[in-house]
Amino acid sequence: MSVDPSSSIIRFGTFEVSLQSGELRHAGQKVKLQEQPFQVLIALLERPGEVVTREQLRGKLWPEDTFVDFDHSLNAAIKRLRDALGESADAPVFIETLARRGYRFIAPVNGSAVSSGIQITPAPQRFQFLSTHQIAVVGLTTIVIAALGWTIWRRPSRRMDITEHKLTSNSSENAVSSAGISPDGKYLAYSDNTGMYLKQLRTGETHPVPLPANFSAHVDDWFPDGSHLLVSRKDQSGKTSLWSISVFGGSPRSVADDAAGGSVSPDGAHIAFRRADLTYEGMLGREIWIMRSDGTAPVKVAADKGSRVGTPAWSPDGKRIAYVRTTLAYDALARSVEVNEWENASAQTLFSDTSLTPALRWLPDGRLIYALDNQRGPGPGDASVWAVSLRPAATISESPKRSTQGFGSIARITGSADGKVLVFVRERWSPSIFIGTLTADGTQLLARRRLTLDENTSVPTSWTSDSTAVLFYSNRNGTWQIFKQATNQPLAENLVSAADQLTEPRLTPDGSEILYIATPESAGSENPSSIFAIPVGGGTPRLVLKDVAISTVTCARLPSTICLYSTSKGTTRETFPFDAKSGKITGPAQVDPDGFWSLSPDGSQRAFVTVGGNRGTIQLRPTSSGKTRDVVVKGWNGLMHIDWSADGKSLLVGNHEAESALLNVTLDGRASMLLHSSNFIGYAVPSPDGRSLAILEVSPTKNVWQVQDF
């Protein structure tokens, strides 16, 4: 039996297809289905019970001259079609897959059964029930809805907990550069160093989006049809442009040149985008333009030579756009949210905050979503997502509310069409440990590899005496704990854990024990902290001493037996010598400048890099008595963090100016660069044999996160 293509309505199960309107409905309700999955359904319905080959579907859906990864595109279309029909390939109700051949529609169509020679897979009980007892279901549904409504009316309203989880798990070597969620909230499109991908959020199934060779792009937004993406592309010459691409494959369509950071209006009729002096990844430009979705009728709606604007966000009615404007004023950045009634060239400032990022999203319920960045230390700060309710006239109606706490920066926010799901790329800077191999004279780094292979913060402070393992502290188990990891092993050994925060593991002079600092989690500047010791191989900790606000502990190597610890009390920093066995203070305290210091291997002196002032100078101070000596490091003014080389003849110093660098500095001030990186290089701890370095390097990871129930 075949379906007459001239029929206006095709029915199967509880579904019906309108050929006139191009719609799929379930029990009278419209089911959202993109164009290509819909055409696949029509092709199968035209020949129910018959095999429709993959080649036949290709000829119907994709002309021969169309660039497309056919296998992926057809598989993706079938997958979306199954999702819309509520079935799976393992238990088909409507569409049967014939491996390497094609597909067959196996359910009755327009009340007629399929050919008797075709074996039909029985429908799950839920579909049989619906098809044979529709009247009973309607009556029962009415009763259930009435009862549910009464229950909701009687139950006090409560706020649902905000749920937030990570959608991708890319490493720092392959950071996610952009992402956007589909209008129906079911699919994530994202790009990284290897290409562009489409991920089904329910199952996690991920496929590459077919693109021509040498065509790399950032995901900007989805078109309302759910089958096309608006992307920004930067070519080899550095020029940026906007393109429309199909998630099912096909040749990309150019939309606009000298353009990036596009945003599609809710009705899909217009695109707002940035232009002029563009920063591709920074999502900033000097102008905002709006054009029709086909690239015609562009009009400039915002421009200012003295400031930059972020990617625009559309109001629910499409009559306004909002964007973050950044202005340099009095050597400081001023940021504000601007709302622009673009058809009337009318703009007004909604509110200002120096912590604003370029990320904005205007929800259908009138709330404006934005992100505030708390800059602390190197790299991007931690951004929290906020929502402020706006009146129809685009004025604030109530106080802002925070939706996420935030760990990492946020530059762009996208969301589903109903406003129930938000998606953003979050950049986190994770301190990790790298192992570097030195030349015999210690002036060159021959090789470097990562030791800790997770995203948790890991901070190296020492080595075992045989130079085979690194001692560090990490928050990978929720609190700061002490770990040891051999340089030839992928996993670390947890030596000690406790309710307190445990930091700064250091070897005792004879190398038999590890000293560490234990601080109560809720400790303030006046709360007691302790130094404990455990055997290098692990065991029961023993208390060495207690003091207030201990910040650093370290020891020299035999034959010296000196150990030192520092405390911070208000604006004063003091360092005390002590005996690692008895815990007794063995001499007077030294008052230290505010900065970083390291004890020489022989225990005779400390090296300081002070905070502020001339950061191109190192101070050398004897541990007993004597005059402090300044070492000027010519040509390097961003010195920060310091450690001694294994032989005590030079210093390992971090430098942080335009780029981070690790320096080897002789005691007369001559510097040679061991390593430079766009990442943040903290410092390096040498192994006792002088052959290796444990390097603290802070590298960014960028992944996609989702927020619901906000």
Secondary structure as UniProt FT lines:
FT   TURN            5..6
FT   STRAND          9..12
FT   TURN            13..14
FT   STRAND          15..18
FT   TURN            19..22
FT   STRAND          23..26
FT   TURN            27..28
FT   STRAND          29..31
FT   HELIX           35..45
FT   TURN            48..49
FT   STRAND          51..53
FT   HELIX           54..61
FT   TURN            64..65
FT   HELIX           70..85
FT   STRAND          95..98
FT   TURN            99..101
FT   STRAND          102..105
FT   TURN            110..111
FT   TURN            116..117
FT   HELIX           125..132
FT   HELIX           134..154
FT   STRAND          163..166
FT   HELIX           172..174
FT   STRAND          178..181
FT   TURN            183..184
FT   STRAND          187..192
FT   TURN            193..194
FT   STRAND          195..200
FT   TURN            201..203
FT   STRAND          206..208
FT   TURN            213..214
FT   STRAND          217..222
FT   TURN            224..225
FT   STRAND          228..234
FT   TURN            236..237
FT   STRAND          240..246
FT   TURN            247..248
FT   STRAND          253..257
FT   STRAND          260..264
FT   TURN            266..267
FT   STRAND          270..275
FT   TURN            280..283
FT   STRAND          284..285
FT   STRAND          287..292
FT   TURN            293..294
FT   STRAND          299..303
FT   TURN            305..306
FT   STRAND          307..309
FT   STRAND          313..314
FT   TURN            316..317
FT   STRAND          321..329
FT   TURN            330..331
FT   STRAND          332..341
FT   HELIX           342..344
FT   STRAND          346..352
FT   TURN            354..355
FT   STRAND          356..362
FT   TURN            364..365
FT   STRAND          367..374
FT   STRAND          382..390
FT   TURN            392..393
FT   STRAND          401..402
FT   STRAND          409..415
FT   TURN            417..418
FT   STRAND          421..438
FT   TURN            440..441
FT   STRAND          445..450
FT   STRAND          458..463
FT   TURN            465..466
FT   STRAND          469..474
FT   TURN            476..477
FT   STRAND          481..486
FT   TURN            487..488
FT   STRAND          493..496
FT   STRAND          501..507
FT   TURN            509..510
FT   STRAND          513..519
FT   TURN            521..522
FT   TURN            525..526
FT   STRAND          528..535
FT   TURN            536..537
FT   STRAND          542..548
FT   STRAND          550..555
FT   TURN            558..559
FT   STRAND          563..569
FT   TURN            570..571
FT   STRAND          572..578
FT   TURN            580..582
FT   STRAND          590..592
FT   STRAND          595..599
FT   TURN            601..602
FT   STRAND          605..610
FT   TURN            615..616
FT   STRAND          617..622
FT   STRAND          629..632
FT   TURN            634..635
FT   STRAND          639..644
FT   TURN            646..647
FT   STRAND          650..656
FT   STRAND          660..666
FT   TURN            667..668
FT   STRAND          671..677
FT   STRAND          680..686
FT   TURN            688..689
FT   STRAND          692..708
//
